[in-house]
Amino acid sequence: MDRGVKAERLMREPMLVEAFVALDEYYTEAWKDSPLDAQTERETIFMYISALREVRAHLAQIAKTGELAASQRDAMTKTAIY
């Protein structure tokens, strides 16, 4: 199975979607509720939020690249047939 297809399936997997949403909400609330003078804690929470979003963006990029590759493959196949 193509990497792009696998990434797309993962991004649509209900348990993974739920986990991303729940963790993003949890970390965002923890960051908002943390004391302003707790710089280390706030920075750590912000790193968690950033890492979570980077994983999601990475999967989205793999899915998009896979869609583009499939589209190009299809176009080449159609051109070769005619």
MOPAC internal coordinates of N, CA, C and O (Angstrom, degrees):
PM7 1SCF
backbone

  N    0.0000 0     0.00 0     0.00 0    0    0    0
  C    1.4568 1     0.00 0     0.00 0    1    0    0
  C    1.5383 1   108.78 1     0.00 0    2    1    0
  O    1.2310 1   121.14 1   -38.57 1    3    2    1
  N    1.2889 1   115.42 1   141.43 1    3    2    1
  C    1.4595 1   122.91 1  -178.70 1    5    3    2
  C    1.5296 1   111.36 1   -66.32 1    6    5    3
  O    1.2310 1   120.63 1   -36.31 1    7    6    5
  N    1.3397 1   116.41 1   143.69 1    7    6    5
  C    1.4793 1   121.47 1   179.05 1    9    7    6
  C    1.5200 1   112.02 1   -57.39 1   10    9    7
  O    1.2310 1   120.87 1   138.92 1   11   10    9
  N    1.3381 1   115.95 1   -41.08 1   11   10    9
  C    1.4600 1   120.24 1  -179.43 1   13   11   10
  C    1.5130 1   111.82 1   -61.77 1   14   13   11
  O    1.2310 1   120.96 1   138.28 1   15   14   13
  N    1.3302 1   115.77 1   -41.72 1   15   14   13
  C    1.4656 1   120.77 1   178.74 1   17   15   14
  C    1.5248 1   110.20 1   -65.81 1   18   17   15
  O    1.2310 1   120.73 1   138.08 1   19   18   17
  N    1.3197 1   116.20 1   -41.92 1   19   18   17
  C    1.4705 1   120.27 1   178.32 1   21   19   18
  C    1.5310 1   110.80 1   -61.88 1   22   21   19
  O    1.2310 1   120.84 1   135.52 1   23   22   21
  N    1.3308 1   116.00 1   -44.48 1   23   22   21
  C    1.4675 1   119.89 1   179.70 1   25   23   22
  C    1.5272 1   110.66 1   -62.88 1   26   25   23
  O    1.2310 1   120.68 1   137.62 1   27   26   25
  N    1.3333 1   116.31 1   -42.38 1   27   26   25
  C    1.4664 1   120.39 1   178.87 1   29   27   26
  C    1.5264 1   110.83 1   -61.59 1   30   29   27
  O    1.2310 1   120.52 1   137.02 1   31   30   29
  N    1.3189 1   116.62 1   -42.98 1   31   30   29
  C    1.4750 1   120.54 1   177.96 1   33   31   30
  C    1.5238 1   111.36 1   -61.91 1   34   33   31
  O    1.2310 1   120.99 1   137.25 1   35   34   33
  N    1.3286 1   115.71 1   -42.75 1   35   34   33
  C    1.4671 1   119.02 1   178.34 1   37   35   34
  C    1.5212 1   111.03 1   -60.93 1   38   37   35
  O    1.2310 1   120.55 1   137.79 1   39   38   37
  N    1.3282 1   116.55 1   -42.21 1   39   38   37
  C    1.4597 1   120.31 1  -177.80 1   41   39   38
  C    1.5250 1   112.33 1   -68.31 1   42   41   39
  O    1.2310 1   120.57 1   160.43 1   43   42   41
  N    1.3260 1   116.52 1   -19.57 1   43   42   41
  C    1.4714 1   120.78 1   178.10 1   45   43   42
  C    1.5273 1   112.64 1  -100.10 1   46   45   43
  O    1.2310 1   120.54 1   175.38 1   47   46   45
  N    1.3182 1   116.58 1    -4.62 1   47   46   45
  C    1.4622 1   121.48 1  -179.56 1   49   47   46
  C    1.5274 1   108.63 1   -66.95 1   50   49   47
  O    1.2310 1   120.32 1   -62.24 1   51   50   49
  N    1.3300 1   116.99 1   117.76 1   51   50   49
  C    1.4716 1   120.27 1  -174.90 1   53   51   50
  C    1.5329 1   114.60 1   -54.09 1   54   53   51
  O    1.2310 1   119.60 1   138.62 1   55   54   53
  N    1.3113 1   118.37 1   -41.38 1   55   54   53
  C    1.4657 1   120.41 1  -179.04 1   57   55   54
  C    1.5291 1   111.15 1   -66.31 1   58   57   55
  O    1.2310 1   120.22 1   141.32 1   59   58   57
  N    1.3224 1   117.18 1   -38.68 1   59   58   57
  C    1.4549 1   120.05 1   179.30 1   61   59   58
  C    1.5249 1   110.84 1   -70.92 1   62   61   59
  O    1.2310 1   120.59 1   138.24 1   63   62   61
  N    1.3353 1   116.47 1   -41.76 1   63   62   61
  C    1.4661 1   120.54 1   176.71 1   65   63   62
  C    1.5260 1   109.67 1   -59.27 1   66   65   63
  O    1.2310 1   120.90 1   134.23 1   67   66   65
  N    1.3161 1   115.89 1   -45.77 1   67   66   65
  C    1.4684 1   121.02 1   179.07 1   69   67   66
  C    1.5254 1   110.91 1   -60.79 1   70   69   67
  O    1.2310 1   120.39 1   138.13 1   71   70   69
  N    1.3242 1   116.87 1   -41.87 1   71   70   69
  C    1.4617 1   120.93 1  -179.66 1   73   71   70
  C    1.5284 1   110.95 1   -64.35 1   74   73   71
  O    1.2310 1   120.33 1   135.03 1   75   74   73
  N    1.3310 1   116.98 1   -44.97 1   75   74   73
  C    1.4697 1   120.44 1   178.43 1   77   75   74
  C    1.5272 1   110.93 1   -59.76 1   78   77   75
  O    1.2310 1   120.56 1   133.44 1   79   78   77
  N    1.3200 1   116.53 1   -46.56 1   79   78   77
  C    1.4677 1   120.56 1  -178.18 1   81   79   78
  C    1.5271 1   110.29 1   -65.05 1   82   81   79
  O    1.2310 1   120.53 1   132.15 1   83   82   81
  N    1.3259 1   116.58 1   -47.85 1   83   82   81
  C    1.4671 1   120.65 1  -177.35 1   85   83   82
  C    1.5260 1   111.29 1   -62.01 1   86   85   83
  O    1.2310 1   120.56 1   134.71 1   87   86   85
  N    1.3309 1   116.54 1   -45.29 1   87   86   85
  C    1.4651 1   119.15 1  -179.47 1   89   87   86
  C    1.5188 1   111.90 1   -67.61 1   90   89   87
  O    1.2310 1   120.35 1   139.69 1   91   90   89
  N    1.3302 1   116.94 1   -40.31 1   91   90   89
  C    1.4626 1   119.65 1   178.58 1   93   91   90
  C    1.5248 1   109.99 1   -61.36 1   94   93   91
  O    1.2310 1   120.42 1   134.66 1   95   94   93
  N    1.3297 1   116.80 1   -45.34 1   95   94   93
  C    1.4656 1   120.32 1   178.77 1   97   95   94
  C    1.5305 1   111.06 1   -63.77 1   98   97   95
  O    1.2310 1   120.53 1   135.73 1   99   98   97
  N    1.3230 1   116.60 1   -44.27 1   99   98   97
  C    1.4641 1   120.98 1  -178.40 1  101   99   98
  C    1.5327 1   111.12 1   -60.78 1  102  101   99
  O    1.2310 1   120.86 1   129.11 1  103  102  101
  N    1.3452 1   115.96 1   -50.89 1  103  102  101
  C    1.4594 1   119.67 1  -178.51 1  105  103  102
  C    1.5235 1   112.10 1   -66.65 1  106  105  103
  O    1.2310 1   120.24 1   142.46 1  107  106  105
  N    1.3202 1   117.14 1   -37.54 1  107  106  105
  C    1.4613 1   119.94 1   179.02 1  109  107  106
  C    1.5235 1   110.55 1   -64.54 1  110  109  107
  O    1.2310 1   120.31 1   136.01 1  111  110  109
  N    1.3180 1   117.02 1   -43.99 1  111  110  109
  C    1.4669 1   120.41 1   177.59 1  113  111  110
  C    1.5226 1   111.20 1   -65.02 1  114  113  111
  O    1.2310 1   120.51 1   139.04 1  115  114  113
  N    1.3218 1   116.64 1   -40.96 1  115  114  113
  C    1.4680 1   120.01 1   178.88 1  117  115  114
  C    1.5273 1   110.12 1   -61.94 1  118  117  115
  O    1.2310 1   120.75 1   140.31 1  119  118  117
  N    1.3291 1   116.18 1   -39.69 1  119  118  117
  C    1.4615 1   120.21 1   178.74 1  121  119  118
  C    1.5324 1   110.66 1   -66.31 1  122  121  119
  O    1.2310 1   120.63 1   135.12 1  123  122  121
  N    1.3359 1   116.39 1   -44.88 1  123  122  121
  C    1.4692 1   120.69 1   179.73 1  125  123  122
  C    1.5269 1   111.59 1   -62.73 1  126  125  123
  O    1.2310 1   120.65 1   142.51 1  127  126  125
  N    1.3354 1   116.37 1   -37.49 1  127  126  125
  C    1.4604 1   121.30 1  -175.89 1  129  127  126
  C    1.5302 1   113.49 1   -84.38 1  130  129  127
  O    1.2310 1   120.19 1   171.20 1  131  130  129
  N    1.3116 1   117.25 1    -8.80 1  131  130  129
  C    1.4647 1   118.90 1  -177.50 1  133  131  130
  C    1.5297 1   109.97 1   -75.25 1  134  133  131
  O    1.2310 1   120.87 1   -33.21 1  135  134  133
  N    1.3112 1   115.94 1   146.79 1  135  134  133
  C    1.4657 1   119.45 1   179.69 1  137  135  134
  C    1.5283 1   111.28 1   -63.13 1  138  137  135
  O    1.2310 1   120.59 1   -35.94 1  139  138  137
  N    1.3057 1   116.48 1   144.06 1  139  138  137
  C    1.4665 1   120.75 1  -178.93 1  141  139  138
  C    1.5230 1   112.57 1   -60.79 1  142  141  139
  O    1.2310 1   120.59 1   151.39 1  143  142  141
  N    1.3277 1   116.47 1   -28.61 1  143  142  141
  C    1.4602 1   119.47 1  -178.68 1  145  143  142
  C    1.5343 1   112.95 1   -86.36 1  146  145  143
  O    1.2310 1   119.90 1  -178.54 1  147  146  145
  N    1.3239 1   117.79 1     1.46 1  147  146  145
  C    1.4669 1   122.12 1   178.79 1  149  147  146
  C    1.5270 1   109.30 1   -94.22 1  150  149  147
  O    1.2310 1   120.92 1  -116.30 1  151  150  149
  N    1.3087 1   115.84 1    63.70 1  151  150  149
  C    1.4607 1   122.03 1  -172.99 1  153  151  150
  C    1.5266 1   112.90 1   -58.25 1  154  153  151
  O    1.2310 1   119.68 1   133.55 1  155  154  153
  N    1.3129 1   118.22 1   -46.45 1  155  154  153
  C    1.4620 1   121.16 1  -178.44 1  157  155  154
  C    1.5211 1   110.88 1   -61.94 1  158  157  155
  O    1.2310 1   120.76 1   134.34 1  159  158  157
  N    1.3250 1   116.16 1   -45.66 1  159  158  157
  C    1.4681 1   120.69 1   178.91 1  161  159  158
  C    1.5263 1   110.55 1   -61.30 1  162  161  159
  O    1.2310 1   120.25 1   134.32 1  163  162  161
  N    1.3178 1   117.12 1   -45.68 1  163  162  161
  C    1.4701 1   121.51 1  -179.22 1  165  163  162
  C    1.5310 1   111.31 1   -63.39 1  166  165  163
  O    1.2310 1   120.68 1   139.58 1  167  166  165
  N    1.3386 1   116.31 1   -40.42 1  167  166  165
  C    1.4598 1   119.34 1   179.02 1  169  167  166
  C    1.5220 1   111.63 1   -66.68 1  170  169  167
  O    1.2310 1   120.34 1   141.24 1  171  170  169
  N    1.3169 1   116.95 1   -38.76 1  171  170  169
  C    1.4605 1   121.16 1   178.38 1  173  171  170
  C    1.5280 1   110.17 1   -63.94 1  174  173  171
  O    1.2310 1   120.44 1   133.21 1  175  174  173
  N    1.3098 1   116.76 1   -46.79 1  175  174  173
  C    1.4650 1   120.60 1   178.61 1  177  175  174
  C    1.5270 1   110.41 1   -61.52 1  178  177  175
  O    1.2310 1   120.61 1   138.43 1  179  178  177
  N    1.3256 1   116.45 1   -41.57 1  179  178  177
  C    1.4618 1   119.90 1   178.55 1  181  179  178
  C    1.5307 1   111.26 1   -62.29 1  182  181  179
  O    1.2310 1   120.12 1   142.88 1  183  182  181
  N    1.3374 1   117.37 1   -37.12 1  183  182  181
  C    1.4682 1   120.90 1   176.80 1  185  183  182
  C    1.5231 1   110.59 1   -64.26 1  186  185  183
  O    1.2310 1   120.09 1   141.40 1  187  186  185
  N    1.3471 1   117.43 1   -38.60 1  187  186  185
  C    1.4661 1   120.46 1   177.07 1  189  187  186
  C    1.5306 1   110.54 1   -62.24 1  190  189  187
  O    1.2310 1   120.81 1   134.98 1  191  190  189
  N    1.3211 1   116.05 1   -45.02 1  191  190  189
  C    1.4612 1   121.13 1   179.63 1  193  191  190
  C    1.5294 1   109.61 1   -61.41 1  194  193  191
  O    1.2310 1   120.63 1   133.82 1  195  194  193
  N    1.3126 1   116.40 1   -46.18 1  195  194  193
  C    1.4687 1   121.29 1  -179.33 1  197  195  194
  C    1.5266 1   111.55 1   -62.39 1  198  197  195
  O    1.2310 1   120.31 1   135.83 1  199  198  197
  N    1.3207 1   117.00 1   -44.17 1  199  198  197
  C    1.4644 1   120.81 1  -179.94 1  201  199  198
  C    1.5278 1   111.08 1   -63.39 1  202  201  199
  O    1.2310 1   120.59 1   137.45 1  203  202  201
  N    1.3086 1   116.48 1   -42.55 1  203  202  201
  C    1.4658 1   120.92 1   178.72 1  205  203  202
  C    1.5319 1   110.43 1   -60.06 1  206  205  203
  O    1.2310 1   120.58 1   135.18 1  207  206  205
  N    1.3063 1   116.51 1   -44.82 1  207  206  205
  C    1.4650 1   121.14 1  -179.82 1  209  207  206
  C    1.5288 1   111.20 1   -68.75 1  210  209  207
  O    1.2310 1   119.92 1   146.35 1  211  210  209
  N    1.3196 1   117.76 1   -33.65 1  211  210  209
  C    1.4626 1   120.68 1   177.35 1  213  211  210
  C    1.5301 1   111.22 1   -66.64 1  214  213  211
  O    1.2310 1   120.29 1   140.16 1  215  214  213
  N    1.3224 1   117.05 1   -39.84 1  215  214  213
  C    1.4664 1   120.15 1   177.60 1  217  215  214
  C    1.5269 1   109.74 1   -62.07 1  218  217  215
  O    1.2310 1   120.76 1   134.07 1  219  218  217
  N    1.3179 1   116.15 1   -45.93 1  219  218  217
  C    1.4656 1   120.71 1   179.35 1  221  219  218
  C    1.5426 1   110.61 1   -61.60 1  222  221  219
  O    1.2310 1   120.49 1   136.01 1  223  222  221
  N    1.3253 1   116.68 1   -43.99 1  223  222  221
  C    1.4674 1   120.73 1   179.95 1  225  223  222
  C    1.5308 1   111.06 1   -65.90 1  226  225  223
  O    1.2310 1   120.56 1   143.72 1  227  226  225
  N    1.3172 1   116.54 1   -36.28 1  227  226  225
  C    1.4644 1   120.69 1   179.05 1  229  227  226
  C    1.5329 1   110.23 1   -64.47 1  230  229  227
  O    1.2310 1   120.29 1   134.44 1  231  230  229
  N    1.3103 1   117.04 1   -45.56 1  231  230  229
  C    1.4641 1   120.64 1   177.20 1  233  231  230
  C    1.5273 1   110.81 1   -61.33 1  234  233  231
  O    1.2310 1   120.57 1   138.08 1  235  234  233
  N    1.3267 1   116.51 1   -41.92 1  235  234  233
  C    1.4652 1   120.50 1   179.47 1  237  235  234
  C    1.5288 1   110.49 1   -63.08 1  238  237  235
  O    1.2310 1   120.36 1   140.30 1  239  238  237
  N    1.3238 1   116.91 1   -39.70 1  239  238  237
  C    1.4660 1   120.41 1   179.45 1  241  239  238
  C    1.5262 1   111.03 1   -65.79 1  242  241  239
  O    1.2310 1   120.12 1   137.80 1  243  242  241
  N    1.3194 1   117.37 1   -42.20 1  243  242  241
  C    1.4646 1   121.15 1   177.92 1  245  243  242
  C    1.5284 1   109.72 1   -61.60 1  246  245  243
  O    1.2310 1   120.65 1   136.04 1  247  246  245
  N    1.3342 1   116.37 1   -43.96 1  247  246  245
  C    1.4695 1   120.37 1   179.32 1  249  247  246
  C    1.5264 1   110.50 1   -62.23 1  250  249  247
  O    1.2310 1   120.32 1   135.93 1  251  250  249
  N    1.3278 1   116.99 1   -44.07 1  251  250  249
  C    1.4641 1   120.98 1  -178.59 1  253  251  250
  C    1.5249 1   110.89 1   -65.57 1  254  253  251
  O    1.2310 1   120.37 1   136.63 1  255  254  253
  N    1.3248 1   116.90 1   -43.37 1  255  254  253
  C    1.4572 1   121.29 1   178.36 1  257  255  254
  C    1.5282 1   110.25 1   -62.07 1  258  257  255
  O    1.2310 1   120.65 1   140.82 1  259  258  257
  N    1.3298 1   116.36 1   -39.18 1  259  258  257
  C    1.4594 1   120.73 1   177.98 1  261  259  258
  C    1.5160 1   111.84 1   -65.33 1  262  261  259
  O    1.2310 1   120.06 1   140.75 1  263  262  261
  N    1.3315 1   117.49 1   -39.25 1  263  262  261
  C    1.4614 1   121.04 1   177.55 1  265  263  262
  C    1.5152 1   110.54 1   -64.19 1  266  265  263
  O    1.2310 1   120.41 1   137.95 1  267  266  265
  N    1.3256 1   116.83 1   -42.05 1  267  266  265
  C    1.4556 1   121.60 1   179.55 1  269  267  266
  C    1.5288 1   110.22 1   -63.74 1  270  269  267
  O    1.2310 1   120.34 1   135.14 1  271  270  269
  N    1.3227 1   116.95 1   -44.86 1  271  270  269
  C    1.4637 1   121.17 1   179.65 1  273  271  270
  C    1.5220 1   110.78 1   -62.41 1  274  273  271
  O    1.2310 1   120.46 1   138.21 1  275  274  273
  N    1.3245 1   116.73 1   -41.79 1  275  274  273
  C    1.4693 1   120.54 1   179.23 1  277  275  274
  C    1.5217 1   110.32 1   -64.60 1  278  277  275
  O    1.2310 1   120.67 1   138.81 1  279  278  277
  N    1.3174 1   116.33 1   -41.19 1  279  278  277
  C    1.4624 1   121.38 1   178.68 1  281  279  278
  C    1.5274 1   110.62 1   -62.40 1  282  281  279
  O    1.2310 1   120.70 1   136.42 1  283  282  281
  N    1.3156 1   116.27 1   -43.58 1  283  282  281
  C    1.4648 1   120.40 1   178.74 1  285  283  282
  C    1.5184 1   111.51 1   -66.05 1  286  285  283
  O    1.2310 1   120.26 1   140.55 1  287  286  285
  N    1.3282 1   117.11 1   -39.45 1  287  286  285
  C    1.4637 1   121.77 1   177.07 1  289  287  286
  C    1.5160 1   110.40 1   -60.97 1  290  289  287
  O    1.2310 1   120.84 1   134.33 1  291  290  289
  N    1.3473 1   116.01 1   -45.67 1  291  290  289
  C    1.4551 1   120.64 1   179.47 1  293  291  290
  C    1.5194 1   111.45 1   -61.54 1  294  293  291
  O    1.2310 1   120.81 1   137.02 1  295  294  293
  N    1.3234 1   116.05 1   -42.98 1  295  294  293
  C    1.4663 1   120.69 1  -179.98 1  297  295  294
  C    1.5263 1   110.58 1   -63.36 1  298  297  295
  O    1.2310 1   120.28 1   139.08 1  299  298  297
  N    1.3214 1   117.06 1   -40.92 1  299  298  297
  C    1.4607 1   120.93 1   179.27 1  301  299  298
  C    1.5178 1   111.05 1   -66.98 1  302  301  299
  O    1.2310 1   120.32 1   141.25 1  303  302  301
  N    1.3278 1   117.00 1   -38.75 1  303  302  301
  C    1.4467 1   121.54 1   179.03 1  305  303  302
  C    1.5264 1   110.44 1   -64.91 1  306  305  303
  O    1.2310 1   120.23 1   136.05 1  307  306  305
  N    1.3210 1   117.17 1   -43.95 1  307  306  305
  C    1.4574 1   120.66 1   179.10 1  309  307  306
  C    1.5188 1   111.39 1   -64.02 1  310  309  307
  O    1.2310 1   120.65 1   139.82 1  311  310  309
  N    1.3227 1   116.36 1   -40.18 1  311  310  309
  C    1.4554 1   121.29 1   179.47 1  313  311  310
  C    1.5278 1   110.22 1   -65.75 1  314  313  311
  O    1.2310 1   120.17 1   140.09 1  315  314  313
  N    1.3172 1   117.28 1   -39.91 1  315  314  313
  C    1.4627 1   121.53 1  -178.85 1  317  315  314
  C    1.5191 1   111.21 1   -68.46 1  318  317  315
  O    1.2310 1   119.79 1   149.04 1  319  318  317
  N    1.3226 1   118.01 1   -30.96 1  319  318  317
  C    1.4671 1   122.24 1  -179.27 1  321  319  318
  C    1.5181 1   110.76 1   -71.06 1  322  321  319
  O    1.2310 1   120.39 1   143.71 1  323  322  321
  N    1.3236 1   116.86 1   -36.29 1  323  322  321
  C    1.4653 1   120.35 1  -176.34 1  325  323  322
  C    1.4680 1   108.26 1   -89.18 1  326  325  323
  O    1.2310 1   120.10 1   180.00 1  327  326  325

